[in-house]
Amino acid sequence: MVTLYYLCGSENVPYGGVRVAYRHVDILNNAGIPASVVHDIHNFRCTWFENSTKVSWLPREITDSDVIVVPENWSPLLNTLAPGVPKVSFNQNAFYTFQSHFPREHPYLTATDLVSSMTVSEANRAFLQYAFPKNTFQRIHLSIDPNLFHCPDQAPGRRIAYMTRKRPAESRMVLDILRSRGALQGWETVVIDQLPESGVARALRSAALFLSFSWQEGCPLSPLEALASGCSVIGYSGFGGREYFETLGAVEVPDGDVVTFAHEIDNWIQEFDPAAHWRTAASRSEKALLAYSQEQETADVVSFWTNTLSQMPRPQGVAHTVRRNDISKGSLHVLFRRSVPYLQAGLQELLTVSRTRLSRKPPLL
């Protein structure tokens, strides 16, 4: 019987894309379609969110009656991994499509085993369809867990929450601008970092405002989860979030415009009315949970795979034992790509310190 193998990195840190892969596997197994997340480290399982997802590890024998699901940042594997075994590309961030690719032609154009591709937002689909007009990309909705992300039982305090994983220098700059104006007096700022999923949900429910520092994302989940938790949201949409920023009442700031970002927060604070905020929080949450419901995601995932499996080529008896070394190239790309924001932040910090030291006058002798 066919089994769908979702390739995932083995890093036990909060990455939304891995959470989505786990959720797809749960959906498929519940629908009677065998599926498994595949990690390259034996006995590894993500523990930053609760799950009992079907997980398997390398080495593993995979045949051409199965399907390997390849994330966008491991696209070179579409050409090199287990030749003859059908592949599906799961592109959760179109901006990473070309970052892991060195040959002249992208694997989307050359991979003979690629049978279908799915993505997670309309912005992603449009990006990919423009870049690869002869390919077809089907949009799958993401979902929010209403058991975790929902309005609090009581009005939140004067608290502003934000994450620094992707743009730490900019988040610090925006808040420093506001502090220099005295705009944050009476407000507490809360950094959400390295928390389990349940901890993120609690932090969001405790805040009145969430600052979005998304950077080139397929469909950023953090601002969406904040809206579902009753927060107002101001910040960058990451482009992929535009489809819900406007419809759900989030305030989008032009990417990288820290002064406008600070100005919007300042205006929001000056106009903040706890009673009015509380009245609109439930409506905002309800709209977010309805637009990105678990029912919609389930229907999309099952429909995509039902159609894809119905068009699969007849198995020819091809079999491969897939080992950790077979995906190491993709793993290096993931490690590099995830390190880039931290390297940029460190370089910016170093340059700032260097300029400060150089600007100081030498002491008089």
C-alpha positions in Angstrom: 0.0 0.0 0.0 1.2 3.5 -0.8 2.7 5.5 2.1 3.4 9.3 1.9 6.7 10.3 3.5 7.0 13.9 4.6 10.7 14.8 4.8 11.5 17.1 7.8 14.6 18.4 9.5 15.5 17.1 12.9 15.7 20.4 14.9 13.5 20.5 18.1 12.9 24.3 17.8 9.6 26.1 16.9 9.4 26.2 13.1 5.9 26.6 11.7 6.7 24.5 8.6 7.5 21.4 10.5 4.3 21.9 12.6 2.3 21.9 9.4 4.0 18.8 8.1 3.1 16.9 11.3 -0.5 18.2 11.0 -0.8 16.9 7.4 0.4 13.5 8.4 -2.3 13.4 11.2 -5.0 14.5 8.7 -4.0 11.8 6.2 -3.8 9.0 8.6 -7.2 10.0 10.1 -8.6 9.9 6.5 -7.2 6.4 5.9 -4.3 7.5 3.8 -1.0 6.1 5.3 1.5 8.9 5.9 4.6 9.5 8.1 6.9 12.3 9.0 10.5 11.2 8.2 13.4 12.5 10.3 17.1 11.7 9.7 17.9 11.1 13.4 16.7 7.9 14.9 14.0 8.2 17.6 13.8 11.9 17.0 10.4 13.6 17.4 9.4 17.3 17.8 8.3 17.9 21.4 7.7 21.7 21.3 4.1 20.9 20.6 1.9 18.0 21.7 1.6 15.3 19.2 1.2 11.5 18.6 2.0 11.8 14.9 3.2 8.9 13.0 7.0 9.3 12.7 9.7 7.2 11.0 13.5 7.6 10.6 16.2 6.9 8.2 17.5 4.6 6.9 14.2 3.5 5.4 13.3 1.5 2.3 11.0 3.4 0.0 9.5 2.1 -3.2 7.9 3.6 -6.3 4.5 2.7 -4.9 5.2 5.4 -2.2 5.5 9.2 -2.4 8.3 11.4 -1.0 7.2 14.9 0.0 10.0 17.3 -0.4 10.1 20.8 1.3 10.9 23.8 -0.9 14.3 24.4 0.7 15.4 20.8 -0.2 14.3 21.2 -3.8 17.7 19.7 -5.2 16.5 16.4 -3.8 13.7 16.2 -6.4 16.4 15.3 -8.9 18.8 13.2 -6.7 16.9 11.4 -4.1 15.6 7.8 -4.8 15.3 8.0 -8.6 12.1 6.5 -9.9 10.1 7.1 -6.7 7.4 9.7 -7.1 7.9 13.1 -5.5 5.6 15.9 -4.4 6.9 19.4 -3.6 5.4 21.0 -0.5 6.4 24.7 -0.9 5.5 26.6 2.3 7.6 29.6 1.4 8.2 30.6 -2.2 11.0 33.0 -1.2 13.1 29.9 -0.3 12.5 28.3 -3.7 15.7 29.6 -5.3 17.9 29.9 -2.2 18.8 26.1 -2.1 19.4 25.8 -5.8 22.7 26.0 -7.6 22.4 24.4 -11.0 21.3 26.4 -14.0 17.8 25.0 -14.2 15.5 24.6 -11.1 14.4 21.0 -10.3 10.8 22.2 -10.8 11.8 22.3 -14.5 13.9 19.1 -14.7 12.7 16.6 -12.1 11.2 13.7 -13.9 9.8 12.2 -10.7 7.8 15.3 -9.7 4.1 14.5 -9.9 2.5 17.4 -8.1 3.2 20.5 -6.0 1.3 22.2 -3.2 1.7 25.6 -1.4 0.1 27.4 1.5 -1.1 30.9 0.3 -2.4 32.7 -2.7 0.7 34.9 -2.7 2.9 31.8 -2.7 0.9 30.2 -5.5 1.1 33.4 -7.7 4.8 33.7 -7.1 5.5 30.1 -8.1 3.0 30.1 -11.1 4.8 33.2 -12.4 8.2 31.7 -12.0 7.2 28.3 -13.5 4.3 28.9 -15.9 4.3 25.3 -17.2 3.9 23.8 -13.7 0.7 23.7 -11.6 0.7 24.6 -7.9 -2.3 23.9 -5.7 -3.0 26.1 -2.7 -3.6 24.3 0.6 -5.1 26.4 3.5 -3.3 26.3 6.8 -5.3 26.2 10.1 -5.3 27.5 13.6 -6.0 25.2 16.6 -8.9 26.8 18.4 -8.1 24.8 21.6 -4.9 26.8 21.8 -5.4 30.1 20.0 -8.6 31.8 21.2 -9.7 34.8 23.1 -8.8 35.0 26.8 -11.4 34.7 29.5 -10.7 38.3 30.6 -9.4 41.4 29.1 -5.6 41.4 28.6 -3.4 43.9 30.3 -1.3 46.7 28.8 1.1 44.3 27.2 2.8 44.2 23.8 4.1 40.9 22.5 6.6 40.3 19.7 9.1 37.7 18.4 12.7 38.4 17.5 13.8 35.2 15.7 13.9 36.7 12.2 14.5 40.5 12.6 16.0 41.1 16.0 17.8 44.3 15.0 14.6 45.9 13.6 12.4 44.9 16.5 14.9 46.5 18.9 15.1 49.7 16.7 11.3 50.1 16.6 10.9 49.8 20.4 13.9 52.1 21.0 12.3 54.7 18.9 9.1 54.4 20.9 11.0 54.5 24.2 12.9 57.6 23.2 9.6 59.3 22.7 8.2 58.0 26.0 5.4 56.3 24.1 5.7 53.0 26.0 5.2 54.4 29.5 2.7 52.2 31.3 3.1 49.3 28.8 5.0 46.0 29.2 6.8 44.5 26.3 7.0 40.7 26.2 9.4 38.7 23.9 8.1 35.4 22.8 11.1 33.2 22.1 11.8 29.4 22.3 8.5 28.7 23.9 6.4 25.5 23.3 3.2 26.0 21.3 1.1 26.1 24.5 3.4 28.8 25.9 3.1 30.9 22.8 -0.7 30.7 23.0 -0.7 31.8 26.7 1.6 34.7 25.9 -0.6 35.9 23.0 -3.7 35.7 25.2 -2.1 37.9 27.8 -1.3 40.7 25.3 -3.4 43.4 23.7 -1.1 44.1 20.8 1.2 41.8 18.7 4.0 43.3 16.6 4.7 41.3 13.4 8.3 41.2 12.2 7.7 38.6 9.5 10.2 38.5 6.7 9.4 37.0 3.3 7.1 34.3 4.4 4.6 32.0 2.6 1.9 32.4 5.1 3.1 33.7 8.5 1.3 31.9 11.3 2.3 34.0 14.3 0.3 37.1 13.3 -2.6 34.9 12.4 -2.4 33.1 15.8 -2.2 36.5 17.5 -5.4 37.6 15.8 -7.1 34.4 16.8 -6.0 35.1 20.4 -7.7 38.5 20.4 -4.6 40.7 19.8 -4.5 43.7 17.6 -1.7 43.2 15.1 0.7 45.8 13.6 3.7 45.2 11.4 5.1 43.4 8.4 2.9 40.9 6.5 5.9 39.0 5.1 3.9 39.4 1.8 2.3 36.0 2.3 0.2 37.4 5.1 -1.5 40.1 3.0 -4.4 37.8 2.3 -5.5 38.1 6.0 -4.0 41.4 7.2 -6.6 43.5 5.5 -9.6 41.2 5.9 -8.9 40.5 9.6 -8.1 44.1 10.5 -4.3 43.9 11.0 -2.3 47.1 10.2 0.4 46.4 7.5 3.6 48.4 7.6 5.8 48.8 4.5 8.5 46.2 4.8 11.6 47.6 6.6 10.0 51.0 7.4 10.8 51.2 11.1 9.7 54.8 11.5 6.2 54.1 10.1 6.1 50.9 12.2 6.8 53.0 15.4 4.4 55.7 14.3 1.6 53.1 13.9 2.2 51.7 17.3 2.3 55.1 18.9 -1.0 56.0 17.3 -2.5 52.7 18.4 -1.4 53.3 22.0 -2.8 56.8 22.1 -6.2 55.6 20.9 -6.2 52.4 23.0 -9.5 51.9 24.8 -9.6 48.7 26.8 -13.3 48.3 26.7 -13.5 48.9 22.9 -10.5 46.5 22.4 -12.2 43.8 24.4 -15.4 44.2 22.4 -13.7 43.7 19.1 -11.3 40.9 20.2 -13.9 38.1 20.1 -15.1 39.2 16.6 -11.5 39.3 15.3 -10.8 35.9 16.8 -13.9 34.3 15.3 -13.1 35.6 11.8 -9.5 34.3 12.0 -10.6 30.9 13.2 -13.3 30.7 10.5 -11.0 31.7 7.6 -8.3 29.3 8.7 -10.3 26.4 10.1 -9.1 22.9 10.7 -12.1 21.7 8.7 -10.9 23.7 5.6 -7.3 22.5 6.0 -8.5 18.9 6.3 -10.7 19.2 3.2 -7.8 20.7 1.2 -5.2 18.2 2.2 -7.5 15.1 1.6 -8.7 16.5 -1.8 -5.1 17.3 -3.0 -3.8 13.8 -2.1 -6.9 12.0 -3.4 -6.5 13.7 -6.8 -2.7 13.2 -6.8 -2.8 9.5 -6.0 -5.5 8.9 -8.6 -3.0 10.1 -11.3 0.1 8.3 -10.0 2.1 6.3 -12.6 1.9 2.5 -12.3 4.7 1.1 -10.0 7.6 -0.5 -11.8 9.1 -2.3 -8.7 11.8 0.4 -8.0 13.1 0.4 -4.4 15.7 2.4 -2.6 17.0 2.4 0.9 17.1 6.1 1.8 19.9 7.1 4.2 20.8 10.2 6.1 23.7 11.0 3.7 21.1 11.1 0.9 19.5 14.2 2.3 22.6 15.8 3.9 22.8 18.3 1.1 19.3 19.5 1.8 20.1 19.7 5.5 23.1 21.9 4.9 20.9 24.3 2.9 18.3 24.4 5.7 21.1 25.1 8.3 22.5 27.9 6.1 19.2 29.5 5.3 18.1 29.5 9.0 21.5 30.9 10.1 21.3 33.9 7.7 19.0 36.1 9.9 21.2 35.5 12.9 24.4 36.2 10.9 22.9 39.4 9.6 21.8 40.5 13.1 25.3 39.8 14.5 27.0 41.6 11.7 24.8 44.7 12.2 25.5 44.6 15.9 29.2 44.4 15.3 29.1 47.3 12.8 27.1 49.4 15.3 29.6 48.8 18.1 32.5 49.5 15.8 31.1 52.8 14.6 30.4 53.9 18.2 34.0 53.2 19.2 35.5 54.9 16.2 33.4 58.0 16.8 34.7 58.4 20.3 37.5 61.0 20.8 40.7 59.6 22.2 41.5 60.6 25.8 43.7 63.6 26.4 47.2 62.8 27.6 
